[in-house]
Amino acid sequence: NLAVPGYTSMEGIKALRWKGFPMHPDFVIAGFGASELRAGIFPGFKDDYSHFRREWSLRPGLSEGVTPQRWLTIHSHLAAFLRQRKGLPPFAGRELDDYIIRYDVRPMPRPDFGDKFRNAFRAHMDTIRRESAEAGARTIFHTACHCDKNIPTTTAHWFLPGVKVVNEVIRSFPDEMVVDFQKALSGRCELFIDFIHTHPPGEQIKAEMMLERIQHFLGKEGPDDGETADAR
């Protein structure tokens, strides 16, 4: 299983083309949140997000005052469940491979998530779906979950309207393609570390939801083009 850090949908598309599709996946699981929204409010918005330059780094040691914090994430839990189904130990000493780095981000001005952003994000999701099908894979999109009461006041003014658009676009796809994390975790702030990242129990809920959807597709014909996908 390959986790491709895309940060924004356009970067995710490029990463899939470079790293993901050459592995001939059966499933492509895609979801975008806060980083996608920062591209949406960065000055001079362009449909291909070429205007967006991150002002922070996810690589330890490159940003002053940044300390990595590691915990189990959906990718670790999903891998553990799949290993258990094969009679293997749930973890192979790699349960902390996934990490999230906490960082400070300067307040972003100019929140504007109108048709231009919505249409660009939808086009990127359509591209992921189409190119995944061409690669012989089914696409599963998931919504961005969040706990409203934990959102900093400097963030709420751009995050809430932006995540609403992102989740509306995701939910516009056929139901069987969508795993709605936000619906499942709405109002359950005890499962959140901050306003977007969940504690291990929350990650386990998300992993179970995703595994259930994968099981739904196993044995069905083809991705979107009707060809039969092998369960590798």
CORWONOR-V592847 format. One record per residue. N is the residue number from 1. RES is the residue in one small letter. SS is DSSP state (a for helix, b for strand, c for the rest). PHI is phi as a letter, one per 20 degrees, with the letter a starting at -180 (999 if undefined). D_FIRST is the distance of its C-alpha to the first C-alpha in Angstrom with 1 decimal. Layout:
BEGIN
n=N res=RES ss=SS phi=PHI d_first=D_FIRST
n=N res=RES ss=SS phi=PHI d_first=D_FIRST
END
This chain:
BEGIN
n=1 res=n ss=c phi=999 d_first=0.0
n=2 res=l ss=c phi=d d_first=3.8
n=3 res=a ss=c phi=e d_first=6.7
n=4 res=v ss=c phi=d d_first=9.7
n=5 res=p ss=c phi=f d_first=13.0
n=6 res=g ss=c phi=d d_first=15.5
n=7 res=y ss=c phi=m d_first=18.3
n=8 res=t ss=c phi=d d_first=20.2
n=9 res=s ss=a phi=f d_first=19.5
n=10 res=m ss=a phi=f d_first=21.0
n=11 res=e ss=a phi=f d_first=19.0
n=12 res=g ss=a phi=f d_first=15.8
n=13 res=i ss=a phi=f d_first=17.1
n=14 res=k ss=a phi=f d_first=17.8
n=15 res=a ss=a phi=f d_first=14.5
n=16 res=l ss=a phi=f d_first=12.8
n=17 res=r ss=a phi=f d_first=15.6
n=18 res=w ss=a phi=e d_first=15.3
n=19 res=k ss=a phi=d d_first=11.6
n=20 res=g ss=a phi=f d_first=9.6
n=21 res=f ss=a phi=f d_first=12.0
n=22 res=p ss=a phi=f d_first=12.7
n=23 res=m ss=a phi=e d_first=9.4
n=24 res=h ss=c phi=l d_first=10.9
n=25 res=p ss=c phi=f d_first=8.5
n=26 res=d ss=c phi=e d_first=10.2
n=27 res=f ss=b phi=c d_first=9.7
n=28 res=v ss=b phi=d d_first=10.1
n=29 res=i ss=b phi=d d_first=10.7
n=30 res=a ss=b phi=c d_first=13.4
n=31 res=g ss=c phi=b d_first=16.0
n=32 res=f ss=c phi=c d_first=18.6
n=33 res=g ss=c phi=b d_first=21.4
n=34 res=a ss=a phi=f d_first=23.7
n=35 res=s ss=a phi=f d_first=22.8
n=36 res=e ss=a phi=g d_first=23.2
n=37 res=l ss=a phi=f d_first=26.6
n=38 res=r ss=a phi=f d_first=27.8
n=39 res=a ss=a phi=f d_first=27.5
n=40 res=g ss=a phi=f d_first=29.5
n=41 res=i ss=a phi=d d_first=32.4
n=42 res=f ss=c phi=f d_first=32.5
n=43 res=p ss=c phi=g d_first=35.8
n=44 res=g ss=c phi=m d_first=36.2
n=45 res=f ss=c phi=g d_first=33.3
n=46 res=k ss=c phi=c d_first=32.1
n=47 res=d ss=c phi=g d_first=30.0
n=48 res=d ss=c phi=e d_first=27.5
n=49 res=y ss=c phi=m d_first=27.3
n=50 res=s ss=c phi=f d_first=28.8
n=51 res=h ss=c phi=f d_first=31.3
n=52 res=f ss=c phi=e d_first=28.8
n=53 res=r ss=c phi=c d_first=28.5
n=54 res=r ss=c phi=f d_first=26.8
n=55 res=e ss=c phi=d d_first=29.3
n=56 res=w ss=c phi=b d_first=26.9
n=57 res=s ss=c phi=c d_first=24.1
n=58 res=l ss=c phi=e d_first=20.9
n=59 res=r ss=c phi=e d_first=21.5
n=60 res=p ss=c phi=g d_first=23.4
n=61 res=g ss=c phi=n d_first=27.0
n=62 res=l ss=c phi=e d_first=27.5
n=63 res=s ss=c phi=d d_first=28.9
n=64 res=e ss=c phi=f d_first=32.0
n=65 res=g ss=c phi=m d_first=31.8
n=66 res=v ss=c phi=e d_first=28.0
n=67 res=t ss=b phi=c d_first=26.5
n=68 res=p ss=b phi=f d_first=22.8
n=69 res=q ss=b phi=c d_first=22.2
n=70 res=r ss=b phi=d d_first=19.1
n=71 res=w ss=c phi=b d_first=18.1
n=72 res=l ss=c phi=f d_first=15.4
n=73 res=t ss=c phi=c d_first=13.6
n=74 res=i ss=a phi=g d_first=12.0
n=75 res=h ss=a phi=f d_first=8.4
n=76 res=s ss=a phi=f d_first=9.9
n=77 res=h ss=a phi=f d_first=11.9
n=78 res=l ss=a phi=f d_first=9.6
n=79 res=a ss=a phi=f d_first=7.6
n=80 res=a ss=a phi=f d_first=11.3
n=81 res=f ss=a phi=f d_first=12.6
n=82 res=l ss=a phi=f d_first=10.4
n=83 res=r ss=a phi=f d_first=11.4
n=84 res=q ss=a phi=f d_first=14.9
n=85 res=r ss=a phi=f d_first=15.2
n=86 res=k ss=c phi=e d_first=14.8
n=87 res=g ss=c phi=m d_first=17.5
n=88 res=l ss=c phi=e d_first=15.6
n=89 res=p ss=c phi=g d_first=16.3
n=90 res=p ss=c phi=g d_first=14.5
n=91 res=f ss=c phi=c d_first=13.7
n=92 res=a ss=c phi=d d_first=13.8
n=93 res=g ss=c phi=m d_first=15.7
n=94 res=r ss=c phi=c d_first=12.9
n=95 res=e ss=c phi=f d_first=13.5
n=96 res=l ss=c phi=d d_first=15.0
n=97 res=d ss=c phi=f d_first=12.4
n=98 res=d ss=c phi=e d_first=12.5
n=99 res=y ss=b phi=b d_first=16.1
n=100 res=i ss=b phi=c d_first=18.4
n=101 res=i ss=b phi=d d_first=21.6
n=102 res=r ss=b phi=f d_first=24.8
n=103 res=y ss=c phi=b d_first=27.1
n=104 res=d ss=c phi=e d_first=30.4
n=105 res=v ss=c phi=c d_first=30.6
n=106 res=r ss=c phi=f d_first=34.1
n=107 res=p ss=c phi=g d_first=35.2
n=108 res=m ss=c phi=e d_first=34.3
n=109 res=p ss=c phi=e d_first=37.4
n=110 res=r ss=c phi=l d_first=37.9
n=111 res=p ss=c phi=f d_first=35.6
n=112 res=d ss=c phi=b d_first=35.7
n=113 res=f ss=c phi=d d_first=33.2
n=114 res=g ss=c phi=e d_first=35.3
n=115 res=d ss=a phi=f d_first=34.7
n=116 res=k ss=a phi=f d_first=33.7
n=117 res=f ss=a phi=f d_first=30.6
n=118 res=r ss=a phi=g d_first=29.9
n=119 res=n ss=a phi=f d_first=30.2
n=120 res=a ss=a phi=f d_first=28.1
n=121 res=f ss=a phi=f d_first=25.2
n=122 res=r ss=a phi=f d_first=25.6
n=123 res=a ss=a phi=f d_first=25.7
n=124 res=h ss=a phi=f d_first=22.4
n=125 res=m ss=a phi=f d_first=20.8
n=126 res=d ss=a phi=f d_first=22.5
n=127 res=t ss=a phi=f d_first=21.2
n=128 res=i ss=a phi=f d_first=17.5
n=129 res=r ss=a phi=f d_first=18.4
n=130 res=r ss=a phi=f d_first=20.5
n=131 res=e ss=a phi=f d_first=18.3
n=132 res=s ss=a phi=f d_first=15.3
n=133 res=a ss=a phi=f d_first=17.8
n=134 res=e ss=a phi=f d_first=19.1
n=135 res=a ss=c phi=e d_first=15.7
n=136 res=g ss=c phi=n d_first=15.7
n=137 res=a ss=c phi=d d_first=13.3
n=138 res=r ss=b phi=e d_first=14.5
n=139 res=t ss=b phi=d d_first=14.6
n=140 res=i ss=b phi=c d_first=14.6
n=141 res=f ss=b phi=e d_first=16.5
n=142 res=h ss=b phi=c d_first=17.2
n=143 res=t ss=c phi=f d_first=20.4
n=144 res=a ss=c phi=e d_first=21.1
n=145 res=c ss=c phi=e d_first=22.6
n=146 res=h ss=c phi=a d_first=25.4
n=147 res=c ss=c phi=d d_first=28.4
n=148 res=d ss=a phi=g d_first=31.6
n=149 res=k ss=a phi=f d_first=33.8
n=150 res=n ss=a phi=e d_first=31.7
n=151 res=i ss=c phi=f d_first=31.7
n=152 res=p ss=c phi=f d_first=33.9
n=153 res=t ss=a phi=f d_first=37.0
n=154 res=t ss=a phi=f d_first=36.2
n=155 res=t ss=a phi=d d_first=32.9
n=156 res=a ss=a phi=g d_first=33.8
n=157 res=h ss=a phi=f d_first=36.0
n=158 res=w ss=a phi=d d_first=33.1
n=159 res=f ss=a phi=f d_first=30.0
n=160 res=l ss=a phi=f d_first=31.5
n=161 res=p ss=a phi=f d_first=32.7
n=162 res=g ss=a phi=f d_first=29.6
n=163 res=v ss=a phi=f d_first=27.0
n=164 res=k ss=a phi=f d_first=29.4
n=165 res=v ss=a phi=f d_first=29.1
n=166 res=v ss=a phi=g d_first=25.3
n=167 res=n ss=a phi=f d_first=25.0
n=168 res=e ss=a phi=f d_first=27.8
n=169 res=v ss=a phi=f d_first=26.0
n=170 res=i ss=a phi=g d_first=22.8
n=171 res=r ss=a phi=f d_first=25.0
n=172 res=s ss=c phi=f d_first=26.9
n=173 res=f ss=c phi=e d_first=24.2
n=174 res=p ss=c phi=g d_first=24.5
n=175 res=d ss=a phi=g d_first=24.0
n=176 res=e ss=a phi=f d_first=21.3
n=177 res=m ss=a phi=e d_first=19.1
n=178 res=v ss=b phi=d d_first=19.7
n=179 res=v ss=b phi=d d_first=18.6
n=180 res=d ss=c phi=e d_first=21.4
n=181 res=f ss=a phi=f d_first=20.5
n=182 res=q ss=a phi=f d_first=23.8
n=183 res=k ss=a phi=f d_first=25.9
n=184 res=a ss=a phi=f d_first=24.4
n=185 res=l ss=a phi=d d_first=24.9
n=186 res=s ss=c phi=g d_first=28.0
n=187 res=g ss=c phi=n d_first=30.8
n=188 res=r ss=c phi=d d_first=28.8
n=189 res=c ss=a phi=f d_first=29.1
n=190 res=e ss=a phi=f d_first=29.1
n=191 res=l ss=a phi=e d_first=25.3
n=192 res=f ss=b phi=d d_first=25.1
n=193 res=i ss=c phi=f d_first=25.3
n=194 res=d ss=c phi=c d_first=26.8
n=195 res=f ss=c phi=e d_first=27.0
n=196 res=i ss=c phi=c d_first=23.4
n=197 res=h ss=c phi=e d_first=21.2
n=198 res=t ss=b phi=d d_first=21.1
n=199 res=h ss=c phi=f d_first=21.8
n=200 res=p ss=a phi=g d_first=19.4
n=201 res=p ss=a phi=f d_first=21.3
n=202 res=g ss=a phi=f d_first=20.6
n=203 res=e ss=a phi=f d_first=16.9
n=204 res=q ss=a phi=f d_first=17.0
n=205 res=i ss=a phi=g d_first=19.0
n=206 res=k ss=a phi=f d_first=16.5
n=207 res=a ss=a phi=f d_first=13.6
n=208 res=e ss=a phi=f d_first=16.0
n=209 res=m ss=a phi=f d_first=17.1
n=210 res=m ss=a phi=f d_first=13.7
n=211 res=l ss=a phi=f d_first=13.1
n=212 res=e ss=a phi=f d_first=16.7
n=213 res=r ss=a phi=f d_first=16.1
n=214 res=i ss=a phi=f d_first=13.3
n=215 res=q ss=a phi=f d_first=15.7
n=216 res=h ss=a phi=f d_first=18.4
n=217 res=f ss=a phi=e d_first=16.9
n=218 res=l ss=c phi=g d_first=16.1
n=219 res=g ss=c phi=n d_first=19.2
n=220 res=k ss=c phi=f d_first=20.4
n=221 res=e ss=c phi=f d_first=21.4
n=222 res=g ss=c phi=l d_first=19.6
n=223 res=p ss=c phi=f d_first=18.0
n=224 res=d ss=c phi=f d_first=20.9
n=225 res=d ss=c phi=d d_first=22.8
n=226 res=g ss=c phi=n d_first=23.4
n=227 res=e ss=c phi=f d_first=21.6
n=228 res=t ss=c phi=e d_first=19.9
n=229 res=a ss=c phi=e d_first=16.1
n=230 res=d ss=c phi=f d_first=15.0
n=231 res=a ss=c phi=e d_first=12.8
n=232 res=r ss=c phi=e d_first=10.6
END
